[in-house]
Amino acid sequence: MNVKVAGILLFVGACSAPDTFVPLECNPDSFFPTEECLAQMRADAGPDAAPEAGAPGPGPQSMGTCMEACVPVPSGGAGYWSEVPVSVRFDKPEALPKFCPSNVPNEKFRLFDELIAPPAECEACACEPSEGTCEGGPPQTIEIRAGTCAEGVAASLPFSGPAGWDGSCTSANALPAGASCGGEFCAQSVRASALPGPTSESCAPKSVAPSFTTKREWKLGALACMANTNDDTCGESAIKRYCVADPGPDYLSCVHGQGVLEPCPDNYNHERHEMYPEEPIDDRGCEACECGAPVGSACMGSLRLYDDGACSSEFENASLASTGEKCTDILPPGRAIGAKAVTGAKYVHGTCASSGGVPKGSASPNKSSAITFCCRRSHWIVE
């Protein structure tokens, strides 16, 4: 009685099965073909038929030595392939076990495919308030008007400072009290043109390189495991075979090669997978932030008017701005205007529109570190 028959009888006795049973249909792709299946295949092939390349020889049980599965080395196909197959489970990454099965305990690879890597999520760009200087000096023109600010048209007298005036105290073009212009007081209002605008303005980005986050997800994972193998227990064959452990129906027997390789070997062409390390090539990020021209900025100052020529008796302090001219009524009308000064020039911050900060780059599998698997059809599949 051979080992296979003894095993069947033992199984039948242990389970109290009936005295007769129906044998399974012969599966020529099985790793464990029965003696009857082998005999049937030989009869179907004819007495002169040569064994098909990669086809199983006598089953491991009939050899009496290999108690697992005899699988062939790869035959045909371009590229370099590992001679010894590995057991590979392809599944969602989260469904892969943390460890290899006990009968194939050595983890060879843990790789991934079907990368999903959306663009970076960038922090919105923003700009600091503008900075600038106000060094343009006093208004270009100042005049004393023989009419109030409400009167659009009135006679006027020049009241600007001397050539090259920097805004400091000056009595140039002073007007005595009671001065008459066409029968009415000359000193009823003082009108000044706008101050010169800011110079050397700019806004700085709050962050030149905006912060960002990236996400990635692999939809397919591969756990490749291997055990110690023995090529001396599978008997003589036209193609060398290894006795390998069989971890179950979730695993395929595959050969592998470094890089993106094709075609698969003739006897390992049921499935082909390109798998990659968990870390992809990833240059995702965000464009640098930039700021446009300032808007709403200005220069402010004060026009000071004095009764005397030494700027010791001030009677008016009117605000000036680079955004427009300024008119100030003189009370009481007709009083003396002995001197003037423009002081307190300061910069008023504006705002800048931001740009940039858009996603850039991409993530892709590392092709240079790819591992290609070519796998045999699982002998657990019964059709």
ZIFENWO-V548219 format. One record per residue. N is the residue number from 1. RES is the residue in three letters. SS is DSSP state (H for helix, E for strand, - for the rest). PHI is phi in radians with two decimals (* if undefined). Layout:
# ZIFENWO-V548219
N;RES;SS;PHI  N;RES;SS;PHI
This chain:
# ZIFENWO-V548219
1;MET;-;*  2;ASN;-;-1.36  3;VAL;H;-1.11  4;LYS;H;-1.08  5;VAL;H;-1.12  6;ALA;H;-1.05  7;GLY;H;-1.12  8;ILE;H;-1.14  9;LEU;H;-1.12  10;LEU;H;-1.10  11;PHE;H;-1.10  12;VAL;H;-1.11  13;GLY;H;-1.14  14;ALA;H;-1.19  15;CYS;H;-1.70  16;SER;-;0.97  17;ALA;-;-1.30  18;PRO;-;-1.13  19;ASP;-;-1.20  20;THR;-;-2.13  21;PHE;-;-2.57  22;VAL;-;-1.70  23;PRO;-;-1.17  24;LEU;-;-1.21  25;GLU;-;-1.10  26;CYS;-;-1.17  27;ASN;-;-1.97  28;PRO;-;-1.15  29;ASP;-;-1.59  30;SER;-;-1.16  31;PHE;-;-1.30  32;PHE;-;-2.23  33;PRO;-;-1.20  34;THR;-;-1.34  35;GLU;H;-1.06  36;GLU;H;-1.14  37;CYS;H;-1.15  38;LEU;H;-1.08  39;ALA;H;-1.09  40;GLN;H;-1.12  41;MET;H;-1.13  42;ARG;H;-1.14  43;ALA;H;-1.16  44;ASP;H;-1.18  45;ALA;H;-1.36  46;GLY;-;1.66  47;PRO;-;-1.23  48;ASP;-;-1.80  49;ALA;-;-1.26  50;ALA;-;-1.53  51;PRO;-;-1.11  52;GLU;-;-1.15  53;ALA;-;-1.03  54;GLY;-;1.47  55;ALA;-;-1.28  56;PRO;-;-1.16  57;GLY;-;-1.54  58;PRO;-;-0.97  59;GLY;-;-1.04  60;PRO;H;-1.03  61;GLN;H;-1.19  62;SER;H;-1.22  63;MET;H;-1.27  64;GLY;-;1.37  65;THR;-;-2.22  66;CYS;-;-1.31  67;MET;-;-1.65  68;GLU;-;-2.02  69;ALA;E;-2.38  70;CYS;E;-1.73  71;VAL;E;-2.13  72;PRO;E;-1.47  73;VAL;-;-1.28  74;PRO;-;-1.14  75;SER;-;-2.31  76;GLY;-;1.30  77;GLY;-;1.55  78;ALA;-;-1.46  79;GLY;-;1.55  80;TYR;-;-1.72  81;TRP;-;-2.18  82;SER;-;-1.07  83;GLU;-;-1.33  84;VAL;-;-1.59  85;PRO;-;-1.18  86;VAL;E;-2.09  87;SER;E;-1.65  88;VAL;E;-2.15  89;ARG;E;-1.92  90;PHE;E;-1.83  91;ASP;E;-2.87  92;LYS;-;-1.04  93;PRO;H;-0.94  94;GLU;H;-1.26  95;ALA;H;-1.59  96;LEU;-;-1.24  97;PRO;-;-1.18  98;LYS;-;-1.28  99;PHE;-;-2.32  100;CYS;-;-1.24  101;PRO;-;-1.04  102;SER;H;-1.12  103;ASN;H;-1.54  104;VAL;H;-2.35  105;PRO;-;-1.34  106;ASN;E;-1.69  107;GLU;E;-1.32  108;LYS;E;-1.60  109;PHE;E;-2.52  110;ARG;E;-2.36  111;LEU;E;-2.23  112;PHE;E;-2.52  113;ASP;E;-2.70  114;GLU;E;1.07  115;LEU;E;-1.34  116;ILE;E;-2.05  117;ALA;-;-2.42  118;PRO;-;-1.17  119;PRO;-;-1.01  120;ALA;-;-1.06  121;GLU;E;-1.69  122;CYS;E;-1.70  123;GLU;-;-1.15  124;ALA;-;-1.13  125;CYS;-;-1.28  126;ALA;-;-2.62  127;CYS;E;-2.07  128;GLU;-;-1.22  129;PRO;-;-0.99  130;SER;-;-1.15  131;GLU;E;-2.19  132;GLY;E;-2.89  133;THR;E;-2.23  134;CYS;-;-2.19  135;GLU;-;-2.16  136;GLY;-;-1.44  137;GLY;-;1.53  138;PRO;-;-1.33  139;PRO;-;-1.06  140;GLN;-;-1.18  141;THR;-;-2.36  142;ILE;E;-2.37  143;GLU;E;-2.46  144;ILE;E;-1.69  145;ARG;E;-1.96  146;ALA;-;-1.58  147;GLY;-;-3.02  148;THR;-;-1.35  149;CYS;-;-1.12  150;ALA;-;-1.31  151;GLU;-;-1.51  152;GLY;-;-1.20  153;VAL;-;-2.15  154;ALA;-;-2.77  155;ALA;-;-1.12  156;SER;E;-2.51  157;LEU;E;-2.16  158;PRO;E;-1.18  159;PHE;-;-2.39  160;SER;-;-1.28  161;GLY;-;-1.44  162;PRO;-;-1.20  163;ALA;-;-1.02  164;GLY;-;1.29  165;TRP;-;-1.08  166;ASP;-;-1.81  167;GLY;-;1.69  168;SER;-;-1.28  169;CYS;-;-0.97  170;THR;E;-2.58  171;SER;-;-1.79  172;ALA;-;-1.03  173;ASN;-;1.09  174;ALA;-;-1.10  175;LEU;E;-2.27  176;PRO;-;-1.29  177;ALA;-;-1.18  178;GLY;-;1.35  179;ALA;-;-1.05  180;SER;E;-1.93  181;CYS;E;-2.26  182;GLY;-;1.14  183;GLY;-;1.53  184;GLU;E;-2.43  185;PHE;E;-1.03  186;CYS;-;-1.21  187;ALA;-;-1.55  188;GLN;-;-1.95  189;SER;E;-2.74  190;VAL;E;-2.19  191;ARG;E;-2.08  192;ALA;E;-2.13  193;SER;-;-1.21  194;ALA;-;-1.14  195;LEU;-;-1.15  196;PRO;-;-1.02  197;GLY;-;-1.34  198;PRO;-;-1.16  199;THR;E;-2.25  200;SER;E;0.95  201;GLU;E;-1.61  202;SER;E;-2.97  203;CYS;-;-2.08  204;ALA;-;-1.76  205;PRO;E;-1.09  206;LYS;-;-1.10  207;SER;-;-2.60  208;VAL;-;-1.13  209;ALA;-;-1.85  210;PRO;-;-1.15  211;SER;-;-1.22  212;PHE;E;-2.68  213;THR;E;-2.23  214;THR;-;-2.26  215;LYS;-;-2.23  216;ARG;-;-2.63  217;GLU;E;-2.64  218;TRP;E;-1.74  219;LYS;E;-1.57  220;LEU;E;-2.33  221;GLY;E;-2.18  222;ALA;E;-2.41  223;LEU;E;-1.96  224;ALA;E;-1.84  225;CYS;E;-2.17  226;MET;E;-2.60  227;ALA;-;-2.11  228;ASN;-;-1.08  229;THR;-;-2.04  230;ASN;E;-2.47  231;ASP;-;-1.71  232;ASP;-;-1.78  233;THR;-;-1.98  234;CYS;-;-1.85  235;GLY;-;1.35  236;GLU;-;-1.34  237;SER;-;-2.78  238;ALA;-;-1.08  239;ILE;-;-2.02  240;LYS;-;-1.05  241;ARG;E;-2.24  242;TYR;E;-1.98  243;CYS;E;-1.54  244;VAL;E;-2.14  245;ALA;-;-1.25  246;ASP;-;-2.00  247;PRO;-;-1.41  248;GLY;-;2.14  249;PRO;-;-1.20  250;ASP;-;-1.40  251;TYR;-;-2.05  252;LEU;E;-1.95  253;SER;E;-1.58  254;CYS;E;-2.34  255;VAL;E;-1.78  256;HIS;E;-2.43  257;GLY;E;-2.57  258;GLN;E;-1.35  259;GLY;-;1.76  260;VAL;-;-1.61  261;LEU;-;-2.08  262;GLU;-;-2.89  263;PRO;-;-1.41  264;CYS;-;-1.32  265;PRO;-;-0.99  266;ASP;-;-1.01  267;ASN;-;-1.70  268;TYR;-;-2.41  269;ASN;-;-2.12  270;HIS;-;-1.32  271;GLU;E;-2.45  272;ARG;E;-2.29  273;HIS;E;-2.39  274;GLU;E;-1.73  275;MET;E;-2.15  276;TYR;E;-2.36  277;PRO;-;-1.08  278;GLU;-;-1.11  279;GLU;-;-1.49  280;PRO;-;-1.44  281;ILE;E;-1.38  282;ASP;E;-2.34  283;ASP;-;-2.06  284;ARG;-;-1.16  285;GLY;E;-3.05  286;CYS;E;-2.37  287;GLU;-;-1.11  288;ALA;-;-1.11  289;CYS;-;-1.42  290;GLU;E;-2.35  291;CYS;E;-2.20  292;GLY;-;-1.43  293;ALA;-;-1.26  294;PRO;-;-1.11  295;VAL;E;-2.24  296;GLY;-;1.50  297;SER;-;-1.41  298;ALA;E;-2.89  299;CYS;E;-1.93  300;MET;E;-2.09  301;GLY;E;-2.84  302;SER;E;-2.31  303;LEU;E;-1.77  304;ARG;E;-1.84  305;LEU;E;-1.99  306;TYR;E;-2.29  307;ASP;-;-1.23  308;ASP;-;-1.80  309;GLY;-;-1.52  310;ALA;-;-1.86  311;CYS;-;1.02  312;SER;-;-1.89  313;SER;-;-2.19  314;GLU;E;-1.45  315;PHE;E;-2.12  316;GLU;E;-2.61  317;ASN;E;-2.33  318;ALA;E;-1.86  319;SER;E;-1.33  320;LEU;E;-2.18  321;ALA;E;-2.61  322;SER;-;-1.40  323;THR;-;-1.48  324;GLY;E;3.00  325;GLU;-;-1.26  326;LYS;E;-2.36  327;CYS;E;-2.05  328;THR;E;-2.25  329;ASP;E;-1.25  330;ILE;-;-1.75  331;LEU;-;-2.19  332;PRO;-;-1.29  333;PRO;-;-1.03  334;GLY;-;1.53  335;ARG;-;-1.25  336;ALA;-;-1.29  337;ILE;E;-2.14  338;GLY;-;-1.56  339;ALA;E;-2.83  340;LYS;E;-2.67  341;ALA;E;-2.74  342;VAL;E;-2.01  343;THR;E;-2.35  344;GLY;E;1.20  345;ALA;E;-1.09  346;LYS;E;-2.54  347;TYR;E;-1.61  348;VAL;E;-1.86  349;HIS;-;-1.15  350;GLY;-;-2.00  351;THR;E;-2.16  352;CYS;-;-2.27  353;ALA;-;-1.34  354;SER;E;-1.65  355;SER;E;-2.54  356;GLY;-;1.49  357;GLY;-;1.29  358;VAL;-;-1.53  359;PRO;E;-1.07  360;LYS;E;-2.49  361;GLY;-;1.38  362;SER;-;-2.78  363;ALA;E;-2.12  364;SER;E;-2.55  365;PRO;-;-1.02  366;ASN;-;-1.41  367;LYS;H;-1.10  368;SER;H;-1.20  369;SER;H;-1.94  370;ALA;-;-1.17  371;ILE;E;-2.14  372;THR;E;-1.73  373;PHE;E;-1.90  374;CYS;E;-2.11  375;CYS;E;-2.19  376;ARG;-;-1.46  377;ARG;-;-1.16  378;SER;-;-1.12  379;HIS;-;-1.31  380;TRP;-;-1.36  381;ILE;-;-1.34  382;VAL;-;-1.95  383;GLU;-;-1.81
